[in-house]
Amino acid sequence: MSGCCGHDAKFDGVSDDYKRRLWIVIALNATMFVVEMTAGHYAKSQALQADALDFLGDALTYGISLAVIGASVRARTNAALAKGVSLLLMGLWVFGSTVYRVFYVGVPEAEIMGIIGALALATNLASVLLLVSYKDGDANVRSVWLCSRNDAIGNVAVMFAALGVWGTASGWPDLIVAAIMATLFLSSAFQIVRQALAERREVGEHQHAYRG
């Protein structure tokens, strides 16, 4: 949505249609957090629990995104920075817990992983389709898109992990996928933070030039 009538201003979320879509995505993410965290605990799957944590983080950060729509650039970039930091913390948590689980003896339940992974994938594909028209907005809007995209990728990875666990009767595929998802969290965190800081710096430069 960047560029409108020849201008380079990025879409900032001020749209009733965008807000409605975001509310739907928030509800989907909150529901799947409960479903996937419960299933992940029962199935002893680190990958499922990592993905569930991502659902929770998304639901909370999408709420923040709604709250700052139409606010100042500083408020919106602050929200984006908060989301970037939360993704960073989630990535570090998943990395740490995955390392811990390397020494845990136990094989996840591949069947539960596969079923819940498929349900989560369907949920996230619906979210991606709802938000794809707004993927090129400002840091706040783009962070929502990146989170939804990461979820869909993570769900595909969980299903591959389930297949690997089933085929090898080992928990290593689950741990490997959890580590990959942690890397994705960290990569997105850096993208969001970098764009938010760039937008804040650009506004500061414009204000300085205007005053000059």
Secondary structure in CASP SS format (residue, H / E / C, confidence):
PFRMAT SS
TARGET T0000
AUTHOR 0000-0000-0000
METHOD secondary structure of the structure
MODEL  1
M C 1.00
S C 1.00
G C 1.00
C E 1.00
C C 1.00
G C 1.00
H E 1.00
D C 1.00
A C 1.00
K C 1.00
F C 1.00
D C 1.00
G C 1.00
V C 1.00
S C 1.00
D H 1.00
D H 1.00
Y H 1.00
K H 1.00
R H 1.00
R H 1.00
L H 1.00
W H 1.00
I H 1.00
V H 1.00
I H 1.00
A H 1.00
L H 1.00
N H 1.00
A H 1.00
T H 1.00
M H 1.00
F H 1.00
V H 1.00
V H 1.00
E H 1.00
M H 1.00
T H 1.00
A H 1.00
G H 1.00
H H 1.00
Y H 1.00
A H 1.00
K C 1.00
S C 1.00
Q H 1.00
A H 1.00
L H 1.00
Q H 1.00
A H 1.00
D H 1.00
A H 1.00
L H 1.00
D H 1.00
F H 1.00
L H 1.00
G H 1.00
D H 1.00
A H 1.00
L H 1.00
T H 1.00
Y H 1.00
G H 1.00
I H 1.00
S H 1.00
L H 1.00
A H 1.00
V H 1.00
I C 1.00
G C 1.00
A C 1.00
S C 1.00
V H 1.00
R H 1.00
A H 1.00
R H 1.00
T H 1.00
N H 1.00
A H 1.00
A H 1.00
L H 1.00
A H 1.00
K H 1.00
G H 1.00
V H 1.00
S H 1.00
L H 1.00
L H 1.00
L H 1.00
M H 1.00
G H 1.00
L H 1.00
W H 1.00
V H 1.00
F H 1.00
G H 1.00
S H 1.00
T H 1.00
V H 1.00
Y H 1.00
R H 1.00
V H 1.00
F C 1.00
Y C 1.00
V C 1.00
G C 1.00
V C 1.00
P C 1.00
E C 1.00
A H 1.00
E H 1.00
I H 1.00
M H 1.00
G H 1.00
I H 1.00
I H 1.00
G H 1.00
A H 1.00
L H 1.00
A H 1.00
L H 1.00
A H 1.00
T H 1.00
N H 1.00
L H 1.00
A H 1.00
S H 1.00
V H 1.00
L H 1.00
L H 1.00
L H 1.00
V H 1.00
S H 1.00
Y H 1.00
K C 1.00
D C 1.00
G C 1.00
D C 1.00
A H 1.00
N H 1.00
V H 1.00
R H 1.00
S H 1.00
V H 1.00
W H 1.00
L H 1.00
C H 1.00
S H 1.00
R H 1.00
N H 1.00
D H 1.00
A H 1.00
I H 1.00
G H 1.00
N H 1.00
V H 1.00
A H 1.00
V H 1.00
M H 1.00
F H 1.00
A H 1.00
A H 1.00
L H 1.00
G H 1.00
V H 1.00
W H 1.00
G H 1.00
T H 1.00
A C 1.00
S C 1.00
G C 1.00
W H 1.00
P H 1.00
D H 1.00
L H 1.00
I H 1.00
V H 1.00
A H 1.00
A H 1.00
I H 1.00
M H 1.00
A H 1.00
T H 1.00
L H 1.00
F H 1.00
L H 1.00
S H 1.00
S H 1.00
A H 1.00
F H 1.00
Q H 1.00
I H 1.00
V H 1.00
R H 1.00
Q H 1.00
A H 1.00
L H 1.00
A H 1.00
E H 1.00
R H 1.00
R H 1.00
E H 1.00
V H 1.00
G H 1.00
E H 1.00
H H 1.00
Q H 1.00
H H 1.00
A H 1.00
Y H 1.00
R H 1.00
G C 1.00
END
